[in-house]
């Protein structure tokens, strides 16, 4: 029998030399959070950050990092934020043109007659 002593445990907060560090993909998480926010805050820079972080997160996931689905979801939600923003601008523009067309003629007639 051999008396081999096990190496002492590492001090608190230190990793053992043979311990593996879990790989994370923080940009995927950030992309998902910003993607959700981009649906509400579509008029801010959050959309751009969601798309950029999502693209980088997918790239890192292709290299072996986890959370590929979170990165893709953030990317898709960022793109959806752009679509929501375009829809919002189009609807506001259409509404303003309709109101201007309706009231613009009335104001023009009123100004020409000077009877207002």
C-alpha positions in Angstrom: 0.0 0.0 0.0 1.2 3.4 -0.8 0.3 6.4 1.2 -0.4 9.1 -1.3 -1.7 12.2 0.1 -4.3 14.1 -1.8 -3.4 17.7 -2.7 -4.9 20.2 -0.2 -8.1 22.0 -1.3 -7.6 25.4 -2.8 -8.3 28.5 -0.7 -11.8 29.9 -0.9 -12.4 31.8 -4.1 -9.6 30.0 -6.0 -10.2 27.3 -8.6 -8.4 24.0 -8.6 -5.8 23.7 -11.4 -7.8 21.0 -13.1 -11.1 22.8 -12.9 -12.8 23.9 -16.1 -14.3 27.3 -16.3 -17.8 27.4 -17.8 -17.9 29.3 -21.0 -20.5 32.0 -21.2 -21.9 34.2 -23.9 -23.0 37.5 -22.2 -23.6 39.2 -25.5 -26.3 36.7 -26.2 -28.1 37.6 -23.0 -27.6 41.3 -23.6 -28.9 40.9 -27.1 -32.1 39.2 -25.9 -32.7 41.9 -23.2 -32.1 44.7 -25.6 -34.2 43.0 -28.3 -37.2 42.9 -26.0 -36.6 46.5 -25.1 -36.4 47.5 -28.7 -40.0 46.5 -29.3 -41.0 49.2 -26.8 -38.1 51.7 -27.3 -38.0 51.4 -31.1 -37.2 55.1 -31.3 -33.8 54.8 -29.5 -30.4 53.3 -30.2 -31.4 50.1 -28.4 -32.4 48.5 -31.7 -28.9 49.0 -33.1 -27.3 47.5 -29.9 -29.7 44.5 -30.0 -28.7 43.7 -33.6 -25.0 44.2 -33.1 -24.9 42.2 -29.9 -27.0 39.5 -31.5 -24.7 39.2 -34.5 -21.6 39.0 -32.3 -23.4 36.5 -30.0 -24.3 34.3 -32.9 -20.7 34.5 -34.1 -19.4 33.5 -30.7 -21.9 30.7 -30.5 -20.6 29.4 -33.9 -17.2 29.2 -32.3 -18.4 27.1 -29.4 -20.0 29.5 -26.9 -23.4 28.6 -25.5 -26.7 30.4 -25.8 -27.0 30.5 -29.6 -30.8 30.6 -29.4 -30.7 33.7 -27.1 -28.4 35.5 -29.5 -30.7 34.6 -32.5 -33.8 35.7 -30.5 -32.2 39.0 -29.6 -31.2 39.5 -33.3 -34.7 38.7 -34.5 -36.3 41.0 -31.9 -34.0 43.8 -32.8 -35.0 43.5 -36.5 -38.7 43.3 -35.3 -38.0 46.6 -33.5 -37.0 48.2 -36.7 -40.2 46.9 -38.4 -42.3 48.3 -35.5 -40.5 51.6 -35.9 -41.1 51.8 -39.6 -44.7 50.9 -39.1 -45.1 53.6 -36.4 -43.5 56.3 -38.6 -45.6 55.3 -41.6 -48.8 55.4 -39.6 -48.0 58.8 -38.1 -47.1 60.1 -41.5 -50.3 58.9 -43.0 -52.4 60.3 -40.1 -50.7 63.7 -40.4 -51.3 63.8 -44.2 -54.9 62.9 -43.7 -55.5 65.6 -41.1 -53.5 68.2 -43.1 -55.6 67.3 -46.2 -58.8 67.7 -44.3 -58.0 70.8 -42.3 -55.6 72.3 -44.8 -58.4 73.1 -47.3 -60.6 74.6 -44.7 -57.8 76.8 -43.5 -57.0 77.8 -47.0 -60.6 78.8 -47.8 -60.8 80.7 -44.5 -57.6 82.6 -45.2 -58.7 83.5 -48.8 -62.1 84.8 -47.7 -60.7 86.5 -44.6 -64.0 85.8 -42.9 -62.6 83.7 -40.1 
